[in-house]
């Protein structure tokens, strides 16, 4: 009997050893039920995951956070919401009368992942500061260019609400505005890049929005003017002119008794639609910057084509470098490096690996400048 008791005790202890990690792991997980909505079932599931993460995060850190950067931290963290979801189950789904997909889901979320990410973003934001953005969207009604842009105002207000800093449009001098207008017309973002950098903007947004008339109709005894608006907006990095997002708008309509009011309504609808899309592109980019992912521009002066060709191959073998795109002209190499490191860390790596041939002369947030050393 005593031996049987000892055997059972041993079994319980062994099982307890295996069960403990599972219980501990489960304490880190929270399961919630949410309803996701979107223009497709995939979009609805994605929306449901984000809502689940936001709901769990709300009980963990939202109420405790009183910082001025709260909104920016929250929205930046939520760009990685899918990474906090451990599993999801679709309980039911339907399509509403207006064609929207609605999915009821049970979602299991990692609490630890959210808390850890919140801390990382908070600390990095303190170190790096809030990103500054310049917005310049030209607007046209019929054949007439407008002095102010309804779409730009919508985009700026959304960015401000999310906690970004903006270049004040009133700071732009007349010559700057003319240069930007010409650059938009010629589709030459590098000209806008120089102005954005002058004002300390890390990101610039440009494009054209236009409202055109579809005529007027008598509806229920009223003569109403109809306008359709669309836009083509692009988002760039100021240091490298890298395209972060190209956002063509879907047509939005304005119907009013006064033609100008109809045009403004159509453009306002365009701004309401584009603003969150642009903001999400910027938040994803900002999260990549914080994680050390993305593109770093390496500019090397005084290098021959043969040296450039050899260096380009060698850079592709550096640990942490994922992809290389390069061009060569007049003894200058412009090399875009996709890596898992921020510019400063990558510069340190290059200084070690290529000490004999590269002399780093300048390092900014996303640009490394270097001279090619001549053989002694």
C-alpha positions in Angstrom: 0.0 0.0 0.0 2.8 2.4 0.9 4.6 1.7 -2.4 1.4 2.3 -4.3 1.0 5.7 -2.5 4.6 6.7 -3.3 4.0 5.7 -6.9 0.9 7.8 -7.2 2.7 10.7 -5.5 5.5 10.5 -8.1 3.0 10.5 -10.9 1.2 13.6 -9.5 4.6 15.4 -9.1 5.6 14.5 -12.7 2.3 15.6 -14.1 2.5 18.8 -12.1 5.9 19.6 -13.6 4.4 19.3 -17.1 1.2 21.2 -16.3 2.8 24.3 -14.6 4.1 25.9 -17.8 0.7 25.5 -19.5 -1.1 27.2 -16.6 1.5 30.0 -16.5 1.2 30.5 -20.3 -2.6 30.6 -20.1 -2.4 33.5 -17.5 -0.8 35.5 -20.3 -3.7 34.9 -22.7 -7.1 36.6 -22.7 -10.0 35.5 -24.9 -12.6 38.0 -26.0 -15.6 38.0 -28.4 -15.7 40.8 -31.0 -17.5 41.7 -34.2 -15.3 42.7 -37.1 -16.5 44.6 -40.2 -15.0 45.2 -43.6 -15.5 45.3 -47.4 -14.5 41.7 -47.6 -14.5 38.7 -45.2 -10.7 39.0 -44.9 -11.0 42.7 -44.0 -13.7 41.9 -41.4 -11.5 39.3 -39.8 -8.5 41.7 -39.7 -10.8 44.4 -38.2 -11.9 41.9 -35.5 -8.4 41.0 -34.6 -7.5 44.7 -34.2 -10.6 45.3 -32.0 -9.8 42.3 -29.8 -6.2 43.6 -29.3 -7.5 47.1 -28.6 -10.0 45.7 -26.1 -7.4 43.8 -24.2 -4.9 46.7 -24.3 -7.6 48.9 -22.9 -7.7 47.0 -19.7 -3.9 46.9 -19.4 -2.4 50.2 -20.3 -4.9 52.7 -21.7 -6.3 53.8 -18.4 -2.9 54.1 -16.8 -1.4 56.2 -19.7 -1.6 60.0 -19.4 1.2 60.9 -21.8 0.8 63.5 -24.5 1.9 60.8 -27.0 -0.7 58.3 -25.9 -2.6 58.3 -29.2 0.5 57.9 -31.3 1.8 55.1 -29.1 -1.6 53.3 -29.1 -2.0 53.5 -32.9 1.6 52.5 -33.5 1.3 49.5 -31.3 -2.0 48.5 -33.0 -0.3 48.4 -36.4 1.2 45.1 -35.2 -2.1 43.9 -33.7 -2.0 40.6 -35.7 1.2 39.7 -33.9 -0.5 39.7 -30.5 -3.3 37.3 -31.7 -2.6 33.7 -30.7 -5.7 32.2 -32.3 -9.2 33.2 -33.6 -12.4 31.4 -34.3 -15.2 32.6 -36.6 -18.5 32.1 -34.7 -20.8 33.6 -37.4 -20.7 35.8 -40.4 -23.1 37.7 -42.6 -23.3 40.5 -45.2 -25.3 43.5 -44.2 -27.9 45.2 -46.4 -25.3 47.8 -47.5 -22.8 45.1 -48.6 -20.5 45.2 -45.5 -19.1 41.9 -44.2 -19.7 41.3 -40.5 -17.9 38.5 -38.7 -18.4 37.5 -35.1 -15.1 36.1 -33.7 -13.6 34.6 -30.5 -10.1 35.9 -30.4 -7.2 34.9 -28.0 -4.7 37.7 -27.3 -1.3 37.8 -25.6 -1.3 40.3 -22.8 2.5 40.2 -22.4 3.1 41.0 -26.1 1.0 44.2 -25.8 2.6 45.4 -22.6 6.1 44.7 -23.9 5.4 46.4 -27.2 3.9 49.4 -25.5 7.0 49.8 -23.4 9.3 49.6 -26.4 7.3 52.2 -28.5 7.1 54.5 -25.5 10.9 54.4 -24.9 11.8 54.7 -28.6 9.5 57.6 -29.0 11.2 59.4 -26.1 14.6 58.8 -27.8 13.6 59.6 -31.4 10.8 62.2 -30.9 7.5 62.4 -32.7 7.8 62.3 -36.5 7.2 65.5 -38.4 5.1 65.5 -41.6 4.6 67.9 -44.5 1.4 67.7 -46.4 0.8 69.5 -49.7 -2.1 68.4 -51.8 -3.3 70.5 -54.7 -7.0 70.7 -55.4 -8.9 71.5 -58.5 -12.6 72.1 -59.1 -13.4 71.8 -62.8 -10.6 73.7 -64.5 -9.9 76.0 -61.5 -7.1 75.4 -59.0 -8.2 76.2 -55.4 -6.3 78.3 -52.9 -6.9 75.8 -50.1 -7.4 72.1 -50.2 -10.4 70.4 -48.5 -8.6 67.0 -48.8 -5.4 68.3 -47.3 -7.3 69.7 -44.3 -8.9 66.3 -43.7 -5.5 64.5 -43.9 -3.8 67.1 -41.6 -6.6 66.9 -39.0 -6.4 63.1 -39.0 -2.6 63.1 -38.6 -2.8 65.7 -35.8 -5.4 63.6 -34.0 -3.0 60.6 -34.2 -0.3 62.7 -32.5 2.0 63.5 -35.4 3.7 66.9 -35.8 3.0 68.9 -39.0 4.8 71.6 -41.0 2.5 74.6 -40.7 1.4 75.4 -44.3 1.6 79.1 -43.4 5.4 78.6 -43.0 5.8 77.8 -46.6 6.9 80.8 -48.6 5.3 81.7 -51.9 8.5 80.4 -53.7 8.3 77.1 -51.9 4.6 76.7 -52.8 5.4 77.4 -56.5 8.2 74.9 -56.5 6.0 72.2 -54.9 3.2 72.9 -57.3 5.6 72.6 -60.3 7.1 69.4 -58.8 3.7 67.8 -58.4 2.8 68.7 -62.0 6.1 67.2 -63.2 5.8 64.2 -60.9 9.3 65.0 -59.4 9.2 64.2 -55.7 12.9 64.9 -55.3 12.2 68.6 -55.6 9.6 68.5 -52.8 12.0 66.3 -50.8 14.5 69.2 -50.5 11.8 71.6 -49.2 10.5 69.0 -46.7 14.0 68.4 -45.4 14.4 72.2 -45.0 11.5 72.2 -42.6 12.6 69.2 -40.7 9.9 66.9 -42.0 10.7 63.1 -42.0 7.8 62.4 -44.3 6.0 64.3 -47.0 2.6 63.8 -48.6 1.8 65.2 -52.0 -0.8 64.7 -54.7 -3.8 66.1 -56.6 -7.5 66.0 -55.8 -10.1 67.0 -58.3 -13.8 67.5 -58.4 -15.6 67.5 -61.8 -19.2 68.1 -62.6 -21.6 65.4 -63.7 -24.3 68.0 -64.5 -27.4 69.0 -62.8 -30.7 67.1 -62.4 -34.2 67.8 -61.1 -34.8 65.6 -58.2 -38.0 65.7 -56.2 -38.7 69.2 -57.7 -35.3 70.6 -56.8 -32.5 71.3 -59.2 -29.4 69.7 -57.8 -25.8 69.9 -58.9 -23.7 66.6 -59.0 -19.9 66.5 -58.6 -17.6 63.5 -58.5 -14.2 63.8 -56.8 -11.1 61.6 -56.9 -7.5 61.9 -55.9 -4.0 60.4 -56.3 -1.9 60.9 -53.3 1.7 59.6 -52.5 3.6 59.3 -49.3 7.5 59.7 -49.3 10.3 59.6 -46.9 12.2 62.9 -46.9 15.7 61.6 -46.4 15.7 59.0 -49.2 12.6 59.9 -51.3 11.5 56.3 -50.8 7.8 55.8 -51.8 5.9 54.6 -48.7 2.5 54.5 -50.2 0.5 55.4 -53.4 -3.1 55.9 -52.6 -5.5 56.4 -55.5 -8.9 57.5 -54.3 -12.2 56.0 -55.2 -14.8 58.4 -56.6 -16.9 60.2 -54.0 -20.0 62.2 -54.9 -21.5 65.5 -53.8 -25.1 66.5 -54.5 -26.2 70.0 -53.5 -28.4 72.8 -54.7 -25.3 75.0 -55.2 -22.5 73.8 -57.5 -19.6 74.9 -55.2 -21.2 73.2 -52.2 -21.6 70.0 -54.2 -17.9 70.1 -55.3 -16.8 70.7 -51.7 -19.0 67.8 -50.4 -17.4 65.5 -53.0 -13.9 66.6 -52.0 -14.7 66.3 -48.3 -15.8 62.7 -48.8 -12.5 62.0 -50.7 -10.6 63.4 -47.7 -12.5 61.4 -45.2 -11.7 58.2 -47.2 -8.0 59.0 -47.8 -7.0 60.3 -44.4 -7.2 56.9 -42.5 -5.5 55.1 -45.4 -2.6 57.6 -45.4 -2.3 57.5 -41.6 -2.1 53.7 -41.6 0.7 53.7 -44.2 2.7 56.2 -42.1 2.0 54.2 -38.8 3.3 51.0 -40.5 6.4 52.8 -41.7 7.0 54.4 -38.3 6.7 51.0 -36.6 9.2 49.6 -39.1 11.6 52.5 -38.2 11.2 51.8 -34.5 11.9 48.1 -35.1 15.0 48.8 -37.1 13.4 47.5 -40.3 13.2 49.3 -43.6 15.5 51.1 -46.0 18.8 52.8 -45.2 20.4 54.9 -47.9 24.2 54.5 -48.2 26.0 57.2 -50.2 29.6 56.7 -51.1 31.9 59.3 -52.7 35.1 58.7 -54.7 34.5 55.1 -55.7 35.3 53.6 -59.1 32.8 51.3 -60.9 34.9 48.2 -60.2 35.1 49.0 -56.5 31.4 49.7 -56.5 30.6 46.4 -58.2 32.7 44.4 -55.6 31.3 46.4 -52.7 27.7 45.8 -53.8 28.2 42.0 -53.8 30.0 42.2 -50.4 27.2 44.2 -48.8 24.7 41.6 -49.8 26.5 39.1 -47.6 26.5 41.2 -44.5 24.4 39.6 -41.7 21.1 41.5 -41.2 21.0 42.9 -44.8 18.0 41.6 -46.7 18.2 43.3 -50.0 20.3 45.7 -52.0 19.3 48.2 -54.7 22.1 50.4 -56.1 23.0 52.9 -58.8 26.3 54.4 -59.9 27.2 57.7 -61.5 30.2 60.0 -61.6 32.2 58.1 -58.9 29.2 58.2 -56.5 27.4 55.1 -55.4 23.8 55.4 -54.1 22.9 52.1 -52.4 19.5 51.4 -50.8 19.8 48.7 -48.1 16.9 46.8 -46.7 18.0 45.6 -43.3 17.0 44.6 -39.8 19.1 47.4 -38.3 18.6 51.2 -37.9 21.1 53.4 -39.7 23.4 53.9 -36.7 23.7 50.2 -36.0 24.2 49.4 -39.7 26.9 52.2 -39.8 28.7 50.5 -36.9 28.5 47.2 -38.7 29.9 48.7 -41.9 32.7 50.4 -40.1 33.8 47.1 -38.6 33.4 44.9 -41.8 34.7 47.5 -44.3 37.2 49.4 -42.1 39.9 49.2 -44.8 37.8 50.8 -47.6 35.0 52.9 -46.1 35.3 56.0 -44.0 31.9 56.9 -42.5 31.5 60.7 -42.6 27.8 61.2 -41.5 24.9 59.2 -40.0 21.4 60.5 -39.8 18.1 58.6 -39.1 18.1 56.8 -42.4 21.1 57.9 -44.3 24.8 56.9 -44.1 27.4 58.9 -45.9 30.9 57.6 -46.5 34.1 58.2 -48.5 35.9 55.3 -50.3 39.4 55.1 -48.9 42.2 55.3 -51.4 44.9 52.6 -51.2 47.9 53.8 -49.3 
